Amino acid sequence: MKINEQDLLENYFPEAYQETKQLLSIPSYKQETQPKMPFGKGVKDVLDYAIKLGDKLGFKTYQDSENRYGFLEYGEGDELFVILCHLDVVPPGNIEEWVTDPFTPIEKDGKLIGRGSFDDKGPTMMNLYALKYLKDNNFKPKYKIRMIFGLAEETTWESIKAYIADFGVAKFGYVPDGEFPVVCAEKWIINLDIISEIPSEFEINGGETYNVIADYVSYKGPKEKDIVNYLNKNNIYTEYKNNLLFVKGKSGHGSLPWVGVNAATWLAKAMFENGVHHPSTDFLAKHVHLNWNLSKIFGNLEDETGDLTQNLGKIKITKHKQIMSFNYRIPVFTKPENFLKKLELFLKKNDLDICIERIKDSVYVPKESKVIKNIMKVYREVTGDLKSQPLAIGGGTYAKAMPGIVAFGAEFDINESTMHAYNEYVKIDDLKKMIEIYAKAIVLLTK
């Protein structure tokens, strides 16, 4: 089937774009559980909206009775081809850092700004309307195509686990939540807390979640003026509110800790340099601050899938207990148990303990495999880009949930990524590229 690009962009993209903005207006980050709302009201609302939209567009839809997930379908094939998306987002963080309310999307300089614009609501809508175009033009796929709406991708993955428990895994499909051209490897992901109960003379609190750079933290303790002077000399912003010193960095995705500024580690470094010591903050100052790969402990763990990365996402230090929440991305060919054993031994020598919150499996699909070759063929045919090669990433997508499924887009340039950052945006022209790429890809992958 030949795609009419003009028809797609003139008659389908405008509605896809407007529906993206509608989705962005729903604050679908995990909040307090309520009856029939396992991830909070905002997440339930976004699922309701997506399912009603699928109904309106003429797709067969399904909504889990407990509102843990939903999906829509097209086609009558015996086998299933899945497009795994997610409608939840990370919390907005410090509202003052946004140029707009995070859930009141705006257009500025050719960009659509709003929480979830790139991760993953924009790509989800481009896939939905690519599928709508194909349906309207009577495309007959070999497979039944199922677009799944996950709801806890940024947190516990309970949503996709519930779907798999009910319907099992699919052998074919993709996740529009990574990078172009295609992701052949995703690192292990470990969320863990480093803790101690050694009395401290200070208090620190800040950060949102494991996989977001801790960009705003408070401090109450000794040598505040000296700490402020050190930070200001290093161009780190500080301010006083409610008798607390606040340190301000720059947010970003936990898999790319170098794209942001970690306020917590800068604070720890300032404390260390001014003689304010504790095993927890000394560890941050000596082994975490500006040391993305923990090389001072592990040396070089790099393999063909990249290097180790670490991100401090949250910190809570009181007079009697200290908790530092880390997100580690471990190269595929490093055994996570070996990493954890060595880390635990090191921490114990420094009067710190470890508590593992979660381990996510790695993904590795050889570049020579059929699925990678097929998607590369699609990408090259659509874009004309013959130079780009399959990628390995630190980010963790739903591809980890189903063997054989890979991340296919939607980031064109990871160095410009604003996923999990303030003022998250997607270029409107990139959305147009997406709807065309995915329409053609669905045809070539399911014909």
C-alpha positions as CSV (number, residue, x, y, z in Angstrom):
1,M,0.0,0.0,0.0
2,K,1.4,3.4,-1.0
3,I,1.0,6.2,1.6
4,N,-0.3,9.6,0.3
5,E,1.9,11.9,2.4
6,Q,-0.1,15.0,1.5
7,D,-3.4,13.4,2.6
8,L,-1.8,12.1,5.8
9,L,-0.3,15.5,6.7
10,E,-3.3,17.7,5.6
11,N,-6.2,15.6,6.8
12,Y,-4.9,13.4,9.6
13,F,-2.0,15.3,11.3
14,P,-4.0,18.3,12.4
15,E,-6.5,16.2,14.3
16,A,-3.7,14.1,15.7
17,Y,-2.0,17.3,16.9
18,Q,-5.1,18.6,18.6
19,E,-5.7,15.3,20.3
20,T,-2.1,15.3,21.5
21,K,-2.7,18.7,23.2
22,Q,-5.9,17.3,24.8
23,L,-3.9,14.4,26.3
24,L,-1.2,16.8,27.5
25,S,-3.8,18.7,29.5
26,I,-4.5,15.6,31.7
27,P,-2.1,15.4,34.7
28,S,-1.5,11.7,34.4
29,Y,1.4,11.1,36.8
30,K,1.0,8.6,39.6
31,Q,-0.9,9.8,42.6
32,E,-2.9,8.4,45.5
33,T,-4.7,5.1,44.7
34,Q,-8.5,5.3,44.8
35,P,-11.1,2.6,44.1
36,K,-10.9,1.6,40.4
37,M,-8.1,4.1,40.1
38,P,-4.9,2.1,40.9
39,F,-2.6,4.9,39.8
40,G,-4.7,7.9,40.8
41,K,-7.4,10.0,39.2
42,G,-5.3,11.7,36.5
43,V,-4.1,8.4,35.1
44,K,-7.7,7.0,35.1
45,D,-8.8,10.1,33.3
46,V,-6.2,9.8,30.5
47,L,-7.1,6.1,30.0
48,D,-10.8,7.1,29.7
49,Y,-10.0,9.7,27.2
50,A,-7.8,7.5,25.0
51,I,-10.4,4.7,25.0
52,K,-13.3,7.1,24.1
53,L,-11.1,8.5,21.3
54,G,-10.5,5.0,20.0
55,D,-14.2,4.4,20.0
56,K,-14.9,7.6,18.2
57,L,-12.3,6.8,15.5
58,G,-14.0,3.4,14.9
59,F,-11.6,1.0,16.5
60,K,-12.5,-2.0,18.6
61,T,-11.4,-1.0,22.2
62,Y,-10.9,-2.7,25.5
63,Q,-10.6,-1.2,29.0
64,D,-9.5,-3.3,31.9
65,S,-12.2,-3.5,34.6
66,E,-9.7,-2.3,37.2
67,N,-8.4,0.5,34.9
68,R,-4.9,-0.8,34.9
69,Y,-4.5,-0.7,31.1
70,G,-6.5,-0.5,27.9
71,F,-6.0,-1.1,24.1
72,L,-7.5,-0.7,20.7
73,E,-7.4,-3.0,17.7
74,Y,-7.4,-3.1,13.9
75,G,-7.3,-6.0,11.6
76,E,-8.3,-9.7,11.7
77,G,-5.0,-11.6,11.5
78,D,-4.4,-14.7,13.6
79,E,-1.2,-13.3,15.1
80,L,-0.8,-10.2,17.1
81,F,1.4,-7.2,16.2
82,V,1.6,-4.7,19.2
83,I,2.4,-1.1,19.5
84,L,3.3,-0.6,23.1
85,C,2.7,2.9,24.4
86,H,2.2,4.6,27.7
87,L,0.0,7.5,28.8
88,D,1.5,8.2,32.3
89,V,4.1,10.8,32.8
90,V,6.7,11.8,35.4
91,P,5.7,14.5,37.9
92,P,6.1,18.1,36.8
93,G,8.5,19.0,39.6
94,N,9.0,22.7,40.4
95,I,6.2,24.5,38.6
96,E,8.1,27.7,38.7
97,E,10.6,26.3,36.2
98,W,8.0,25.9,33.5
99,V,7.2,28.6,30.9
100,T,3.7,27.3,31.0
101,D,1.6,25.2,33.4
102,P,3.0,21.7,32.7
103,F,-0.6,20.6,31.8
104,T,-1.6,23.6,29.7
105,P,0.4,22.9,26.5
106,I,1.6,25.8,24.4
107,E,3.3,26.3,21.0
108,K,6.5,28.3,21.0
109,D,9.3,28.5,18.4
110,G,7.9,25.5,16.5
111,K,7.7,23.4,19.6
112,L,4.8,21.9,21.5
113,I,5.6,22.3,25.2
114,G,4.0,20.3,28.0
115,R,4.6,17.3,30.2
116,G,4.4,14.1,28.2
117,S,4.7,15.9,24.8
118,F,7.6,13.5,23.9
119,D,7.3,10.9,26.6
120,D,5.0,9.3,25.4
121,K,1.8,11.1,24.4
122,G,3.0,12.8,21.2
123,P,4.4,9.6,19.7
124,T,1.3,7.7,20.9
125,M,-1.1,10.0,19.1
126,M,1.0,9.9,15.9
127,N,0.8,6.1,15.9
128,L,-2.9,6.2,16.6
129,Y,-3.6,8.5,13.6
130,A,-1.2,6.6,11.4
131,L,-3.3,3.6,12.1
132,K,-6.5,5.6,11.6
133,Y,-5.2,6.6,8.1
134,L,-4.5,3.0,7.2
135,K,-8.0,1.9,8.4
136,D,-9.7,4.6,6.4
137,N,-7.8,3.5,3.3
138,N,-8.8,-0.1,3.9
139,F,-5.3,-1.5,4.6
140,K,-5.5,-5.2,5.3
141,P,-2.6,-6.3,7.6
142,K,-1.4,-9.8,7.9
143,Y,-1.6,-9.4,11.7
144,K,-4.2,-8.1,14.2
145,I,-2.7,-4.8,15.2
146,R,-3.1,-3.9,18.9
147,M,-2.2,-0.5,20.4
148,I,-1.7,-1.0,24.1
149,F,-2.0,1.9,26.6
150,G,0.2,1.3,29.6
151,L,-0.3,3.5,32.7
152,A,2.6,2.9,35.1
153,E,5.6,2.9,32.8
154,E,7.4,5.7,34.7
155,T,6.9,3.9,38.0
156,T,6.1,0.3,38.9
157,W,5.2,-1.3,35.6
158,E,2.2,-2.8,37.3
159,S,0.1,-1.8,34.3
160,I,2.0,-3.8,31.7
161,K,2.4,-6.7,34.1
162,A,-1.4,-6.8,34.5
163,Y,-1.9,-6.8,30.8
164,I,0.6,-9.7,30.3
165,A,-1.1,-11.7,33.1
166,D,-4.4,-11.3,31.2
167,F,-3.3,-11.6,27.6
168,G,0.3,-12.8,27.5
169,V,3.1,-11.5,25.4
170,A,3.2,-10.8,21.7
171,K,6.0,-11.9,19.4
172,F,6.0,-8.9,17.1
173,G,5.8,-5.1,17.5
174,Y,7.5,-2.0,18.7
175,V,7.6,0.6,21.3
176,P,7.5,4.3,20.2
177,D,9.4,5.5,23.3
178,G,13.1,5.3,22.4
179,E,15.2,6.6,19.6
180,F,15.3,6.4,15.8
181,P,16.4,4.4,13.8
182,V,15.9,1.5,16.2
183,V,17.1,0.4,19.6
184,C,18.8,-3.0,19.6
185,A,19.9,-2.9,23.3
186,E,18.7,-1.5,26.5
187,K,20.8,-1.7,29.7
188,W,19.8,-3.2,32.9
189,I,18.1,-0.7,35.2
190,I,18.5,-0.9,39.0
191,N,16.6,1.4,41.4
192,L,18.1,1.3,44.9
193,D,18.4,3.2,48.1
194,I,21.6,3.8,49.9
195,I,20.8,4.3,53.5
196,S,22.3,4.9,57.0
197,E,21.1,5.7,60.5
198,I,24.1,7.5,61.7
199,P,23.1,10.8,63.4
200,S,23.7,13.9,61.4
201,E,23.8,17.6,62.2
202,F,22.0,18.7,59.1
203,E,18.9,18.0,57.1
204,I,18.5,17.7,53.3
205,N,15.4,17.0,51.3
206,G,14.6,17.0,47.6
207,G,14.2,15.3,44.2
208,E,11.2,13.6,42.7
209,T,11.9,10.0,41.7
210,Y,14.7,7.6,40.8
211,N,14.9,8.3,37.1
212,V,14.8,12.1,37.2
213,I,17.9,14.2,38.1
214,A,17.4,15.8,41.5
215,D,17.3,19.4,40.6
216,Y,16.0,21.2,43.7
217,V,17.0,20.3,47.3
218,S,16.7,22.1,50.7
219,Y,19.4,22.3,53.3
220,K,19.4,23.1,57.0
221,G,22.6,22.8,58.9
222,P,26.0,24.3,59.7
223,K,28.1,26.6,57.5
224,E,25.2,27.7,55.3
225,K,27.0,30.9,54.3
226,D,30.2,29.1,53.3
227,I,28.2,26.5,51.3
228,V,26.3,29.3,49.5
229,N,29.6,31.1,48.6
230,Y,31.1,27.8,47.2
231,L,28.0,27.1,45.1
232,N,27.7,30.6,43.8
233,K,31.3,30.6,42.8
234,N,30.5,27.5,40.7
235,N,27.4,29.1,39.2
236,I,25.0,27.0,41.1
237,Y,21.9,29.0,42.1
238,T,20.8,29.2,45.8
239,E,17.9,30.9,47.5
240,Y,16.3,31.1,51.0
241,K,12.7,30.1,51.6
242,N,10.9,29.4,54.9
243,N,14.2,29.5,56.7
244,L,15.7,26.8,54.5
245,L,18.5,27.1,52.0
246,F,17.5,25.7,48.6
247,V,20.0,24.6,45.9
248,K,18.7,24.7,42.3
249,G,20.1,22.6,39.5
250,K,18.7,21.5,36.2
251,S,16.3,18.5,35.7
252,G,16.6,15.8,33.1
253,H,16.2,12.0,32.3
254,G,18.0,9.7,34.8
255,S,19.6,7.8,31.9
256,L,21.4,11.0,30.8
257,P,22.7,12.5,34.1
258,W,25.2,14.8,32.3
259,V,22.4,16.7,30.5
260,G,21.2,18.2,33.8
261,V,22.7,19.7,37.0
262,N,22.3,17.6,40.1
263,A,21.6,20.0,43.0
264,A,22.0,17.2,45.6
265,T,25.5,16.3,44.6
266,W,26.6,19.9,44.2
267,L,25.3,20.5,47.7
268,A,27.2,17.5,49.0
269,K,30.4,18.7,47.3
270,A,30.0,22.2,48.9
271,M,29.5,20.6,52.3
272,F,32.5,18.4,51.9
273,E,34.8,21.3,50.8
274,N,33.6,23.3,53.8
275,G,34.2,20.7,56.4
276,V,30.6,19.4,56.9
277,H,30.9,15.6,56.9
278,H,28.7,12.5,57.1
279,P,29.2,9.1,55.4
280,S,26.2,9.8,53.2
281,T,27.2,13.2,51.8
282,D,30.9,12.3,51.8
283,F,30.0,9.4,49.5
284,L,28.1,11.8,47.2
285,A,30.9,14.3,47.1
286,K,33.7,11.8,46.5
287,H,32.1,9.1,44.3
288,V,29.0,10.5,42.7
289,H,29.4,14.2,42.0
290,L,30.2,14.6,38.3
291,N,31.2,11.0,38.1
292,W,28.5,9.6,35.9
293,N,29.9,6.1,35.6
294,L,31.1,5.5,39.2
295,S,34.5,4.8,37.7
296,K,36.2,5.5,41.1
297,I,34.7,2.3,42.3
298,F,34.2,0.1,39.3
299,G,36.7,1.3,36.8
300,N,35.5,0.9,33.2
301,L,32.4,-1.4,32.7
302,E,31.8,-0.2,29.2
303,D,30.9,-2.7,26.5
304,E,29.2,-2.4,23.1
305,T,26.0,-1.3,24.8
306,G,27.7,1.6,26.5
307,D,29.0,2.5,30.0
308,L,27.5,2.4,33.5
309,T,25.5,5.5,34.4
310,Q,24.3,6.6,37.8
311,N,21.7,9.2,38.8
312,L,20.8,10.5,42.2
313,G,17.0,11.1,41.9
314,K,15.9,11.7,45.5
315,I,17.5,12.5,48.9
316,K,16.1,12.7,52.4
317,I,18.4,13.2,55.3
318,T,17.1,13.8,58.7
319,K,18.8,13.9,62.1
320,H,18.4,10.2,62.5
321,K,18.1,8.6,59.1
322,Q,19.5,9.1,55.6
323,I,18.1,7.8,52.3
324,M,19.6,8.5,48.9
325,S,17.7,7.1,45.9
326,F,19.7,6.0,42.9
327,N,19.0,4.9,39.4
328,Y,21.7,2.8,37.7
329,R,21.9,1.8,34.1
330,I,24.2,-1.3,33.7
331,P,25.7,-2.4,30.4
332,V,24.0,-5.5,29.0
333,F,26.9,-7.8,29.4
334,T,27.6,-7.0,33.0
335,K,25.8,-9.2,35.5
336,P,23.8,-7.0,37.9
337,E,24.4,-9.3,40.8
338,N,28.2,-8.8,40.4
339,F,27.7,-5.0,40.3
340,L,25.5,-5.1,43.4
341,K,27.8,-7.3,45.4
342,K,30.8,-5.0,44.7
343,L,28.8,-1.9,45.5
344,E,27.4,-3.3,48.7
345,L,30.9,-4.3,49.9
346,F,32.2,-0.8,49.2
347,L,29.3,0.9,50.9
348,K,29.6,-1.2,54.1
349,K,33.2,-0.1,54.4
350,N,31.9,3.4,54.4
351,D,29.1,2.8,57.0
352,L,26.3,2.7,54.4
353,D,23.8,0.0,53.5
354,I,21.8,-0.8,50.4
355,C,18.2,-1.5,49.8
356,I,17.2,-2.7,46.3
357,E,13.9,-1.3,45.1
358,R,13.7,-2.9,41.6
359,I,15.8,-4.5,38.9
360,K,14.6,-4.3,35.2
361,D,16.0,-6.8,32.7
362,S,18.2,-5.7,29.9
363,V,17.2,-6.0,26.2
364,Y,19.6,-7.3,23.5
365,V,18.6,-8.1,20.0
366,P,21.5,-8.7,17.6
367,K,21.8,-6.2,14.8
368,E,21.7,-9.1,12.3
369,S,18.3,-10.3,13.6
370,K,15.3,-10.2,11.3
371,V,13.3,-7.7,13.5
372,I,16.2,-5.2,13.5
373,K,16.9,-5.6,9.8
374,N,13.2,-5.2,8.9
375,I,12.8,-2.0,11.0
376,M,16.1,-0.6,9.6
377,K,14.7,-1.3,6.1
378,V,11.6,0.6,7.0
379,Y,13.4,3.5,8.5
380,R,15.8,3.9,5.5
381,E,12.9,3.6,3.0
382,V,10.9,6.3,4.8
383,T,13.7,8.7,5.7
384,G,16.4,8.1,3.1
385,D,18.9,8.0,6.0
386,L,21.4,5.3,5.0
387,K,24.0,6.2,7.6
388,S,22.3,5.7,11.0
389,Q,22.8,2.4,12.7
390,P,20.9,0.5,15.4
391,L,21.5,2.0,18.9
392,A,22.1,0.9,22.4
393,I,20.5,3.1,25.1
394,G,20.4,3.5,28.8
395,G,16.7,4.3,28.8
396,G,14.2,1.6,29.7
397,T,11.2,1.0,27.5
398,Y,8.3,-1.4,27.4
399,A,10.5,-3.5,25.1
400,K,11.8,-5.1,28.3
401,A,8.3,-6.5,28.9
402,M,8.0,-8.6,25.8
403,P,10.9,-10.5,24.2
404,G,11.4,-9.6,20.5
405,I,9.7,-6.2,20.8
406,V,12.1,-3.3,20.2
407,A,12.0,0.5,20.7
408,F,11.5,2.2,17.3
409,G,11.6,6.0,17.7
410,A,10.5,8.5,18.6
411,E,13.6,10.6,19.6
412,F,15.5,11.9,16.6
413,D,18.4,13.5,18.5
414,I,19.0,12.2,22.1
415,N,21.3,15.2,22.8
416,E,18.3,17.5,22.5
417,S,16.1,15.3,24.6
418,T,13.8,17.0,27.2
419,M,12.2,13.8,28.4
420,H,11.7,14.2,32.2
421,A,13.0,17.7,32.1
422,Y,11.3,21.0,32.7
423,N,9.6,22.5,29.7
424,E,9.5,19.1,28.0
425,Y,8.8,19.7,24.3
426,V,8.5,18.0,20.9
427,K,9.2,19.8,17.7
428,I,6.0,20.0,15.6
429,D,8.0,19.1,12.5
430,D,9.2,16.0,14.3
431,L,5.6,15.0,15.0
432,K,4.9,15.3,11.3
433,K,7.9,13.1,10.5
434,M,6.6,10.5,13.1
435,I,3.2,10.1,11.7
436,E,4.6,9.5,8.2
437,I,7.3,7.1,9.5
438,Y,4.9,5.1,11.6
439,A,2.2,4.9,8.8
440,K,4.7,3.5,6.4
441,A,6.3,1.3,9.0
442,I,3.1,-0.3,10.0
443,V,2.4,-1.2,6.4
444,L,5.8,-2.7,5.8
445,L,6.0,-4.6,9.1
446,T,2.5,-6.1,9.0
447,K,1.8,-6.6,5.3
